[in-house]
Amino acid sequence: MPICSFCKKHYDFPRGLTIFTFDGKAVHFCSSKCKRNMDLKRDSKKVNWVKREKKVKKTELKNEKIAVIKKETEKESSEIPKKDRK
């Protein structure tokens, strides 16, 4: 799934527009609206209709990683090895 170069939105492959520049880069647009705004040299951060992801603090990321590691270790410790039954 390509990502729009202007609004950073994922879209299905058959729609949208792909432009190849002379230096070999591919620029993907999900709609003509995004292409026109890019041609007008507008900043996607200042346009109201573009949804932006919220920034996550570094401490929150560290806490999430620690929680995932704890869950994995608890899972491993709770598993009881099966006895060979003959």
C-alpha positions as CSV (number, residue, x, y, z in Angstrom):
1,M,0.0,0.0,0.0
2,P,1.5,3.3,-1.0
3,I,1.6,6.4,1.2
4,C,0.5,9.8,0.0
5,S,3.5,12.2,-0.2
6,F,1.3,15.1,1.0
7,C,-1.1,13.9,3.6
8,K,0.8,10.7,4.6
9,K,-2.4,8.6,4.3
10,H,-2.3,4.9,3.2
11,Y,-4.5,4.1,0.1
12,D,-5.2,1.2,-2.1
13,F,-3.0,0.7,-5.1
14,P,-5.4,1.2,-8.1
15,R,-6.4,4.7,-7.1
16,G,-4.3,7.7,-6.8
17,L,-1.5,9.1,-8.9
18,T,2.2,8.2,-9.1
19,I,4.7,10.7,-10.6
20,F,8.3,9.8,-11.3
21,T,10.7,12.7,-11.1
22,F,13.8,13.1,-13.3
23,D,16.1,12.0,-10.5
24,G,14.2,8.7,-10.3
25,K,12.1,9.3,-7.2
26,A,8.5,8.3,-7.0
27,V,5.9,10.7,-5.6
28,H,2.6,9.2,-4.7
29,F,-0.7,11.2,-4.3
30,C,-4.0,9.7,-3.0
31,S,-6.1,12.3,-4.7
32,S,-6.0,15.3,-7.1
33,K,-6.6,17.5,-4.0
34,C,-3.3,16.4,-2.6
35,K,-1.5,16.9,-5.9
36,R,-2.9,20.4,-6.4
37,N,-1.9,21.4,-2.9
38,M,1.6,20.1,-3.4
39,D,1.7,22.1,-6.7
40,L,0.7,25.2,-4.9
41,K,3.6,24.5,-2.5
42,R,1.4,24.4,0.6
43,D,2.7,23.0,3.8
44,S,0.8,19.9,4.9
45,K,1.3,20.8,8.5
46,K,-0.6,24.0,8.1
47,V,-3.6,22.6,6.1
48,N,-6.5,21.9,8.4
49,W,-7.9,18.8,6.6
50,V,-4.7,16.7,7.0
51,K,-4.9,14.5,10.0
52,R,-1.6,14.3,11.9
53,E,-0.5,11.6,14.3
54,K,0.0,12.6,17.9
55,K,3.5,12.8,19.2
56,V,4.4,10.1,21.8
57,K,6.7,11.0,24.6
58,K,9.9,9.0,24.9
59,T,9.1,7.9,28.4
60,E,5.7,6.5,27.2
61,L,7.5,4.4,24.6
62,K,10.0,3.1,27.2
63,N,7.1,2.2,29.5
64,E,5.3,0.3,26.7
65,K,8.5,-1.6,25.8
66,I,9.0,-2.6,29.5
67,A,5.4,-3.7,29.8
68,V,5.7,-5.9,26.7
69,I,8.9,-7.5,28.0
70,K,7.3,-8.2,31.4
71,K,4.3,-9.9,29.7
72,E,6.7,-12.1,27.6
73,T,8.6,-13.2,30.6
74,E,5.4,-13.9,32.6
75,K,4.2,-16.1,29.7
76,E,7.4,-18.0,29.6
77,S,7.5,-18.6,33.3
78,S,3.8,-19.7,33.4
79,E,4.3,-22.4,30.8
80,I,4.9,-25.8,32.4
81,P,6.9,-28.3,30.4
82,K,4.9,-31.3,29.3
83,K,5.9,-34.6,30.7
84,D,6.7,-37.4,28.4
85,R,3.7,-39.8,28.5
86,K,4.4,-43.3,27.4
